[in-house]
Amino acid sequence: VSKIRIGMIGCGVVGQGVLRLLHENAKSIEARLGGSIEVRRVVARDRGKSRGPHLRDAQLGFDPEALLTDPEIDVVVEVMGGLEPAGAFVQRALTAGKSVVTANKALIADRGHALMELAERRGADLYFEAAVAGGIPVIRVLREALVSDRIVAVRGIVNGTSNYILSQMQEQGLAFEVALKQAQQAGYAEADPTLDVGGGDAAHKLTILATMAFGARGELQSLTTEGIDTVDAADIEFARRYGYVIKPLAVARALPSGALDLRVHPALVTKDDPLAHINGALNAVHIEGAALGPCLLSGLGAGALPTAVSVVSDIVDVGRNLFAQASGRVAGSPFSTGRAPSIQPIADYRGRYYLRFSVRDQRGVLGKLATALGERDVSIEQMVQEGHGKDQPVSVVLLTHPAREGDLRAALAEIDKLSFVVEPARALRIEA
Ligand SMILES: NC(=O)c1ccc[n+]([C@@H]2O[C@H](COP(=O)([O-])OP(=O)(O)OC[C@H]3O[C@@H](n4cnc5c(N)ncnc54)[C@H](OP(=O)(O)O)[C@@H]3O)[C@@H](O)[C@H]2O)c1
């Protein structure tokens, strides 16, 4: 029988899931691959930690060097995370002609193109299914199943922590801070949740999705990234009354101009939107193909076993290519040779908005708000005012017709200076 020998860097949540899946499904994997997978070396950092029941002492080491220079290793599995030294390890493995499977979204978002080009030059494979939406096979779908179609838009809920928090706020009427604490206690959020709730993690994943779907390159810096930490329980309630749910979205859309609309932010979606029903820590990616039409993939975007499903499937694919001596058979991105599209500046984005103003209850306030918006071509579709009382501020909530974001922001900046305004205006995009 043929055999592929892997070396794995990292043996934490994902790494131990990989070992477990390789162990439990060894027979069926072997039958499907037409060969076996041998875990030759595993490298971690902390000598004191337990690594679960599926690793023998002889396999475990603490020197990445020994793994990277081992000529008996065909495939390097990088499940340690972070840009460095993970990036250097992946680069060295590819340079040595070893194929790489990684779950590292930060690395692929930041350096995916250079690494894909390196893999291509070296005739090696670089697979990263687990980097986007954990166990959901979205990279494979874009790269292989939909290679025949032209993708029009990809919209996803790709950060389980953010989705869990907004779902809890929605279901239980909690404030953001309370829902975040609950998420931390339930193990859905890290002690430092910045990358999740601030949108950075979703931005990494969107960057990768935009590369796979549209051939975008290195867009992280120019990407509009807004976290869910600006969403208030009051916004969720007002949105509900208008028939919307607030979801943490990542959107990549091809515009008629050829440019890309790329954004990560909480958005109002209608109750009938398929993404409105993706709750808790679930992830989903909604792809729209010109020929296919809409297609929804949903499932668990994190966790040891779901993520391991993607990592091990990548190992099997890489192994099939090795057996067929066809490494590099499937290009990293179906667009890796095309010209990268430009990114539309967010000021030129056009869409509908939800606006909430906190104002003193004075005569003429609504008129002044409408005038300030109207002067910038932002017209109002619906409006409610809530709360009363001489000294208490009231909320004015507006839904707008489609407007240009630059114009809207200019109007809001002027409104924020008006004497009756108590707090800066809140604005959320309506993605419908
Ligand atoms: N967790 C998920 O659900 C999930 C889902 C999708 C993708 N991912 C991605 O998968 C990767 C791993 O995540 P994880 O949750 O498994 O992280 P983790 O539990 O923190 O595990 C990281 C592992 O890497 C090892 N490590 C770190 N620095 C090292 C170094 N310099 N040399 C050798 N080993 C080193 C750690 O060693 P010690 O154990 O000795 O500390 C640990 O075993 C990340 O890129 C993450 O974004 C995770």
The ligand as a MOL file (V3000), in Angstrom:
LIG
                    3D

  0  0  0     0  0            999 V3000
M  V30 BEGIN CTAB
M  V30 COUNTS 48 52 0 0 0
M  V30 BEGIN ATOM
M  V30 1 N -9.9490 26.2710 17.1270 0
M  V30 2 C -10.7500 26.2760 16.0630 0
M  V30 3 O -11.9200 25.9270 16.1560 0
M  V30 4 C -10.2040 26.6930 14.7140 0
M  V30 5 C -11.0600 26.6880 13.6060 0
M  V30 6 C -10.5570 27.0110 12.3470 0
M  V30 7 C -9.2210 27.3650 12.2220 0
M  V30 8 N -8.4260 27.4020 13.3120 0 CHG=1
M  V30 9 C -7.0090 27.7640 13.1380 0
M  V30 10 O -6.2110 26.6500 13.4810 0
M  V30 11 C -4.9790 27.0860 14.0080 0
M  V30 12 C -4.7580 26.4420 15.3720 0
M  V30 13 O -5.7960 26.7980 16.2400 0
M  V30 14 P -6.0380 26.0680 17.6320 0
M  V30 15 O -7.3610 26.5350 18.1120 0
M  V30 16 O -5.8050 24.6240 17.5120 0 CHG=-1
M  V30 17 O -4.9160 26.7550 18.5220 0
M  V30 18 P -4.2890 26.2120 19.8990 0
M  V30 19 O -5.2450 25.3080 20.5890 0
M  V30 20 O -3.7670 27.3970 20.5960 0
M  V30 21 O -3.0640 25.3180 19.4080 0
M  V30 22 C -1.9000 25.8800 18.8660 0
M  V30 23 C -0.8170 24.8360 18.9120 0
M  V30 24 O 0.3520 25.3480 18.2850 0
M  V30 25 C 1.4760 25.1210 19.1400 0
M  V30 26 N 2.4570 26.1520 18.9190 0
M  V30 27 C 2.3020 27.4880 19.0230 0
M  V30 28 N 3.4410 28.1250 18.7220 0
M  V30 29 C 4.3440 27.1660 18.4230 0
M  V30 30 C 5.7090 27.1810 18.0460 0
M  V30 31 N 6.3600 28.3400 17.9050 0
M  V30 32 N 6.3150 26.0100 17.7970 0
M  V30 33 C 5.6590 24.8440 17.9240 0
M  V30 34 N 4.3520 24.7690 18.2810 0
M  V30 35 C 3.7140 25.9140 18.5220 0
M  V30 36 C 0.9160 25.1550 20.5310 0
M  V30 37 O 1.8000 24.4760 21.3870 0
M  V30 38 P 1.4530 24.1860 22.9400 0
M  V30 39 O 0.2630 23.2960 22.9280 0
M  V30 40 O 2.6690 23.4800 23.4200 0
M  V30 41 O 1.1890 25.5050 23.5550 0
M  V30 42 C -0.4190 24.4470 20.3300 0
M  V30 43 O -0.2510 23.0590 20.3920 0
M  V30 44 C -5.0450 28.6050 14.0250 0
M  V30 45 O -4.4740 29.1040 12.8340 0
M  V30 46 C -6.5280 28.8810 14.0310 0
M  V30 47 O -6.8640 30.1310 13.4590 0
M  V30 48 C -8.8800 27.0550 14.5640 0
M  V30 END ATOM
M  V30 BEGIN BOND
M  V30 1 1 1 2
M  V30 2 2 2 3
M  V30 3 1 2 4
M  V30 4 1 4 5
M  V30 5 2 4 48
M  V30 6 2 5 6
M  V30 7 1 6 7
M  V30 8 2 7 8
M  V30 9 1 8 9
M  V30 10 1 8 48
M  V30 11 1 9 10
M  V30 12 1 9 46
M  V30 13 1 10 11
M  V30 14 1 11 12
M  V30 15 1 11 44
M  V30 16 1 12 13
M  V30 17 1 13 14
M  V30 18 2 14 15
M  V30 19 1 14 16
M  V30 20 1 14 17
M  V30 21 1 17 18
M  V30 22 2 18 19
M  V30 23 1 18 20
M  V30 24 1 18 21
M  V30 25 1 21 22
M  V30 26 1 22 23
M  V30 27 1 23 24
M  V30 28 1 23 42
M  V30 29 1 24 25
M  V30 30 1 25 26
M  V30 31 1 25 36
M  V30 32 1 26 27
M  V30 33 1 26 35
M  V30 34 2 27 28
M  V30 35 1 28 29
M  V30 36 1 29 30
M  V30 37 2 29 35
M  V30 38 1 30 31
M  V30 39 2 30 32
M  V30 40 1 32 33
M  V30 41 2 33 34
M  V30 42 1 34 35
M  V30 43 1 36 37
M  V30 44 1 36 42
M  V30 45 1 37 38
M  V30 46 2 38 39
M  V30 47 1 38 40
M  V30 48 1 38 41
M  V30 49 1 42 43
M  V30 50 1 44 45
M  V30 51 1 44 46
M  V30 52 1 46 47
M  V30 END BOND
M  V30 END CTAB
M  END
